[in-house]
Amino acid sequence: MKTIRRLIYGEVLAAIALVALGFLALFFFFDLVDELQYLGKSSGINAADIYQIRHALLYVGLLIPNHLYELLPISVLIGTIFVMARLAQSSEYTILRTSGLGPWRALKLLLVLGALFVVFSFAIGDYVAPASERAAQLLKARYQNKITIGQTGAWLKEKQAYNTYVVNVKTLSPDNEMQGVQVFEFNNKGLVVSTTQAPLATFAAGDAWLLHKAVRAEFEVPTGFASASKPHDSAKVSRTTLETFRWPTEISAEMVSVALLKPERMGTIDLFNYVRHLDANGQTAQRYEIEFWKKVFYPLSCLVMVILALPFAYLHFRSGGIAGYVFAGVMIGISFFLLNNVFGYIGNLRNWMPWLAAATPGLLYMAVSLGAFGWLVLRR
């Protein structure tokens, strides 16, 4: 049995590595072509900081761990299908079956291999990919002078003892400085108490922000302002310009960077903490909850893929017919990747339970794989 395990594991690992390498080379080429448009550009702050080909190569290289995380289940499926189909075509798998490799034992062998890829996928997606993605964004920001999302940047909300604050940060510089900061303060009645705008803000010690060259407007609303008995009362507005304004807040640099990055590029713990922050401040967290559960369930899809690949070992192949089954494996992998993304968007639009929206693609393919295993392996 040890010899059989060594044979199957060696073949499958080599095939998965080859498939993953091919996909990564393809994505590396596409990303590099996309970066060519930025060559020769600089942030404008330092003319010596020009975006060169070596920077583009480094940036594209830092994106590889995230691509590997996304492509690993597909690579596991295609590599395992190729090995199982090739063993069946050459009648090697028939010899292994006569040597005592029954369906359940073969399934157990592949599930152990799939579990290893689950651990590997979790490590890549939760530790390596977020760190490399952050490094890539900081590298790009050095030459574009910003990290931003959309046209308006990131919006955050915080409830404090008496008032509620809504904060807008347009961009984050490579030096961890926030640019285009706006702070809106509301009282417990929902009325605007003050607004503070600053072109630059930094993180200060002791849970606070330092807003530089801040323009602060404070609104004083008279009692009964909205009543019909005092129609001529008006709010008083006082404006002040401050060289530095210290705003106490628990919104940390990590939360700002998380808000400016795509949620699928975050780690599981970062997503969990950010969801808790949104819930505590009465903000909708549906999108981030779905991404959190996708982070939890996505590595488990490697188990689904090895189960789906096992029935290919029990098919009968004609000469040269293996290419068609490998192509079918490619289509199945691509459909899983697309369905996984589509269900995330549908779950967000339809307000589904986050764990259900994230787990449904895996459950569907698990049912298909178990059905194929029962029909092609056990009943035949």
N, C-alpha and C positions, 0 to 999 in steps of 0.2 A: 504493500500500500504506500509505503514511503517513496518507492520508485515512481509509482503512478502520480503521486502528489507532486514530486519534483518535476516530472515531465509536463504535466498540465500547467503548473504554476509558472515554470520557465517559459513555456510557449506563450501563455496568455500575457505575462508581464512584458515580454519582448514586443508582442503585437500592440499592446496598449501604449507602450512607450513610443513605438514608431508612429502610431496614429496621432497621438498627442503632439509629437514633434512636428508632424506634417501640418496639423492645424495651427500650431503656434507660429511656424514659419510663414504660413499664409497670412495670419493676422498681423504678424510683424511687418510684412511687406505692405499691407494695406495701411497700417498706421503710419509707417514711414512715408509713404506717398502722400498721405493726408498732412503730414507735418512739413512737407517741402514748401508749402505756401508761406510759412512763417520764417524761413531762412533769411538772414540779413536784417531782421527787425530787432529793435531794442526797446526797452521800457521808456526811453527818453530821459531818464534820470542820470544815467551814466552811459555816455556814448561808447565806452569800451565793452559794455555788456551787450554784445551782439549775438543773436541766436544763430549758432553755427550747426553744421552737420553732426558734430560730435555731441552737441546738446540734444539734437533730435534723436540720435541713436540711443543716448542714455534715457531720454524720456520714454521712448517706445519700449526700451528694455524694461523699464520699471512697470510698464503695463502688463508684462507677461504673466506675473502671478495671478492677476485678476482674470485674464483670459484662460489660464490653466484651470482655475476654479470653475469657471463657467462651462468649459469644454470637457472636464473630466468625466462626467457621466456618459456623454456621447462617445468619448474615446474608449471607456470601459465596455460599452455596448458593442461598438464596431470591432474592437480588438478581440473580444471574447467570441463574437459571432464568427469572425474569420478563422480563429483557431478551431472552434467546434466544427464548423463546416469543413475545414480542411482535413481534420481527423476523420470525419465521417466519409469524405470523398476517397481518402486513401485506405479506408477500411481499418485504420488504426484504432478508431473508437470501438469497432466491433470486437477487435481483439481485447481491448480493455474491458469490455462488457463480459466477455467469456472468462476474463481473469478475476471477476468478482466485483467490478465497478457497476453496481446497480444504480437505478435512478436516484434513490434517496441519498446514497453515498456520494454520487456525483453532485447532487444539489448541495450537500453539506460542504463539499470541497470548494465549490464556487462561492457559497455564502461566506465562508471564512475569508476567501480572497476579497470578496466584496466588502466585508467588514474592515479589512485593512485600508481599502480605498475610502471608506467612510471616514475613518480617523484621519487619513491623509488629506482628504477634501476639507474636513473641518479645520485642520491646522492651517491649511493654505488660505481658506476663506476668512478665518477669524483672526489670524495673526499676521501672516506674510502679506496677503493682498492689501488689507487696509493700510499697513505701514508703507508699502511700496507705492500705493496710490497717493497717499499724503505727500511722500517725497517727490512723486512726479508732478503733483499740482504745485508744490512749492518751487520746483525747478522751472516750471512753465511760468509761474507768477513772477519770477525774477526778471523775466524778459517781457512779460505783458503787464507787470506791475500790479497784479490783482488776482484774487481768487473770488469769483462771484458766481451767482446762479440767476439766470433770467435777466430782466431789465431793471428790476427794483431791488435785487439782492435778497437778503434773508430777513424774515420778520420773526421776532420772538416776543413772548409775553411772560410777565412775572407778577404774581400777587404778593404784595408786602403787607405789613400790619394794617395799614389804613387805606392805602391806595393801590391801584393797579397800573402797571406800566406796559406800554407796547413800544418795542424798540425795532428800528429798521437799520440794518447795516448793509451798505451797498457792496463793499468789497473788503477783502482782507489781504493785507500786503504780506510779502515773504518775511518781513520783520515782526509779524504778529501785531501789526497796527491796523485798526479799523478805520475805514474811510467812508465819508458820507453818512454820518451817524445822526439819527433822529430819535428822540425819546419823548413819548407822549404819556402824560400822567393824567389818570382819571380818578375821581373820588368814588365813594361807595354808591352814589346815585347815577354814575355813568357820565358825569359832566367832566369836561376837560378842565383840569386845574392848571397845567403848565405844559409848555413844549420847549424842548431844548434841541438845538441843532449845532453840530460841530463838524468841520471838515475832517478832523482827525481825532481819534480816541485811542487810548492805550489801557492795558490792564494793570491795575495797581494792586499792591499787597493789601490784604485785609478785606477781600471781597468787595472790590470797588472798581469803577472805571474813572479814568481821568480824561475829560473832554477838553480839548485844547481849542482856544479861540471860540468858545461857545457863545451862542446867542440864545438867551433864555427869555421866554415870554410867560408871565404869570397872569392868570385870569382870576379876578375877584368878582364872584357873582353875588349880588345883594340877595338877602332873604326875601322870598316871595317874588323873585324876578319873573317867574313864569306865570304868575297869577294875573287875572284881569283887573284887579283893584289897583295895581301899580303898573300901568302900561308904559310909563315914561322912564322907569328905572332902566339903567344900562349897566353892563358889565364893565369893570375897570381892567385895563390891560397895562401892565408895566413891563418894559423891555430893558434888559441889561446885557451888556457884553462883558464876558469874563475871559481872562487870559487862560485860566484853568478852572474847571468845575469838577468837583469830586462827587460822583454819583454812586452811592452804596447799592450793590446788587450781588446776587448769587449766580448770575449768568456768567459762566466761566469761559475761558478761551476755547476749551474743548467743545462746549455747546455751540459756540458761534461757528467753529470750523465744521462741526457736524451738520449744522443747518445749511452751510454753504456747499457741502459735498452731497453727492447723490446718495440716497439711503442704502442702495444696494452695494455701495462701496464701503459701508461701515462694518465694524465688528459687532458681534452679537451683544456684548456687554454695553457698547456705546449706544446701540439701538434701544436696548432695554432701559438704560438710564434716561435717554432722551424721551422715550415714551412716558416714563414716569413723570418727567418734568412737564410734558405737555398736559398730561392728565391732572397734575396738581394745579395747573394754571388755567384749567377749563378750556383747553384747545383741543381740536380734533386731532387724533393720533392714528386714524384708520390706516393711512398710507404707510406709516412707520411700523404699525403693528403687523401689517401684512408682510412687510419686508423682514421683520423680526422672525416671524414664523417660517418664512421662506428660508431664512438662514438656518433655522432649526431642521427643517425637513429636507432641504436640498441635498446635503451629503448622503442622506439615506437612500436617495435615488440610485446610488451605485449598487445597492442590494437588488433593487428592482431590475436593473439592467442585466445583471448576471443571471437572474432567474429567467428573464426574457430571452437570453442568448442560449440557454441550455437546450431547448427543443431543437435547435438547428443541428445538434449532434445526432439526432435520431431521424433526420431526413435522408432520403436517398438522392444522390447527386449523379448527374451525367457528367461526361468530360467537359470541363470548361463552364459548368453551371454554377460554380461557386461565386462568380462575380455578381450574378443577379441577387443572391442572398445577402452579399455584403452591401450592395446598393440598397436593398430593403432595410438593412440595419442602419444605414446612413439616413434614410428617410424617416425611420422610426425615431432616431435620436434627434433629428431636426424638429420633428413634430412635437416631441416632448419639450424641447427648449422653447418653441413658440407657444405651446399650450401653457407652459408654466408662466410665461410673461403675460399672456392674454388673461388668464384667470386672476392675476394680480390686479390688472386694470379693471376687469369686470367686478371683482370683489370690492374694489374701492368705489366704483360708481354705484353699485347696487347695495352698498353698505352691508355686505355679508360679514359673517363672523370671520375675523382675521385668520384664525387657524384653519378654518374650513377652506377659505380661498387659497391658502398656501398649500394645503395637503391634498386637495382634490386631484390635481394632475398626477401626483404620485400614487394615489389610491386607484385611479383609473388604470394606469399602466401596471400596477400591481395585480389588479383583477385580470387584465389581459394576459400578463405573463403567467399567472397561476392557471388560468384557463388553458393556455397553450401547453403548459407543462402537463396538466391533467389529460388533455386530449391526445397530444403527440407522444408523450412519454409513458404515461401509466396505462392508458387504454389500448395502446398499440403494441 
